[in-house]
Structure formats: C-alpha cells, structure tokens
Amino acid sequence: MNGLFESIKQGLNEAIEYEQNKLTNVKVDKISIKPLHIYSRTKIKEIRERQKMTQKLFAQALGVSVKTVESWETGTNKPSGSASRLLELLDNENELFEKCSIIART
C-alpha cells in the first residue's frame, strides 16, 4: 500500500512541476474534440433510409427503443450526445454496422 501512495504522490508532484513549467522533455498529446453535430429529424430519417432499415431495425442496431427513433424523426426529441456521435459515424461511414458486425445482410 505504501508503494501505491508513493507512486500517486510522485505523479501529483510531477503534475505540479509540469504546470509550473519546471519539467522539460515531457511528451504531451493535445487532443481536440469536434463538437457534437445536431441532427435534424429529416437527416436522421435519411441516415436510417440509407441503411435500408425500418425504424424497428434501426432502433435495434443503435440499441435504443423504436419510440426513441420515432421521436427523433418527428422532432419531438433530439438524440443524446452518444447517439449523435453514432449517427455522425453512420453518416460518414454507410457500412459501419456491417464493418463492426452489428448487422449481417443476407
């Protein structure tokens, strides 16, 4: 347990030194994240139709209820952050479900 405490303490001290610009030769990865796209009801329906899926199949593939897909497509509700990200991936990669083995077309 003492070793764990010392490791955490060392890490915190290094973080403080880094913030005070006292550490050199430190590799820092900077990541920027694209803002969430806001999908209109018509765009969501377009994405679903490009998948050649009913609302029921689309809901199953996304892991949401049919009511959820219906509410998105009528404009009653908007997709959550994670659903918006998945819609963006589907919008950019039409065969995403197949590539990830979420669906198999026969």
GICORFEN-V719233 format. One line per field, one symbol per residue. burial: + if it has 16 or more other C-alpha atoms within 10 Angstrom, else -. A space follows every 50 residues. Layout:
burial = ???
This chain:
burial = --------------------------------------+-+--++-++-- +---+-+++-----++-+++-++----++----++-++-++----++--- ------
